[in-house]
Amino acid sequence: TFEEAMGELPAEEIVYELEEKVCDKCGAEMVEIGVEKRDELVFTPAKFHVRRHIVKVYKCTKCGSDPEKDAELDDIEPCHFRKADCPKAMIPGSYCSPELLAHIIYEKYGKAVPLHRQEKDFASKRIPLLKATMSNWVMTGAEQWCLPIVRRMIEILRLSEVIHADETKIQVLREEGRKASNESRMWVYCNGKINDKSIVIFDYKQTRKGANAREFLKGWHGYLVRDDFSGYHILKDVKHCACWAHMRRNFIEAIPSDKKLHKTSVAVQAVERIDKIYHEESLLKNCTSEKRYEERLKK
């Protein structure tokens, strides 16, 4: 509850007491007999500050001054300089801090706040941070720190015995050499919800050719769960598994519009039986693989 949440927050206590504990009626001394309390939930707006890195540079006063000693050292220089250790800039040439970039990315992808709205929000706080600058920062972050994670996720996904695959239409604006009306495809690969480490990989391609799936799954042998798109047929080294959702959809489309015919409709019976399977599966979603297998054999 809201009251429980407030109870876990740090509290700032402000005590109010009389400066002069004297009765304003008769002038006698007054004694404390109790207190009244009320709580307020306080919001502290975000604050900005500059982190200025000052790196000190040092010079050796002896290098190059003693010919005999210098002759013993093949890498001696007339003057030797050293800088104090300092963290490298996250994005060279920018004033972007890790905290600031994390905030921008979370606002955009975690809270669905577009960069142009973030620009206005920063401007209201007197921070002139442009949308184009933030966009470049986000892309740099994706390339330098997110791509290695994605590559590792793909490696782990390819260790799975079962992979689910699908693709959906997507339009990309201002893509070089293509019209905005051209349809591209976002291919999606995952290892399913019932998994210790659920992984979902989005692989953008300009076409719907099955060669895209063959390239992504090259060298992988396992069970591929997918729809009946013919592009998957070129994958010869995998075990193809049909998708129950697509199978059910075909029966749904075959159900007669006349409800009087539902009692004898094979399509209706098929949907009812598939729904029973779905119901039993929903009861097993938190079970181990072994337990699900046992229950499936029973039911």
PyMOL commands that set and color helices and strands:
alter all, ss='L'
color gray80, all
select helices_A, chain A and resi 2-7+67-72+98-110+115-124+131-157+210-216+230-234+244-254+259-264+266-283+289-298
alter helices_A, ss='H'
color red, helices_A
select strands_A, chain A and resi 57-59+81-83+162-170+184-190+200-205+223-226+239-242
alter strands_A, ss='S'
color yellow, strands_A
deselect
rebuild
show_as cartoon
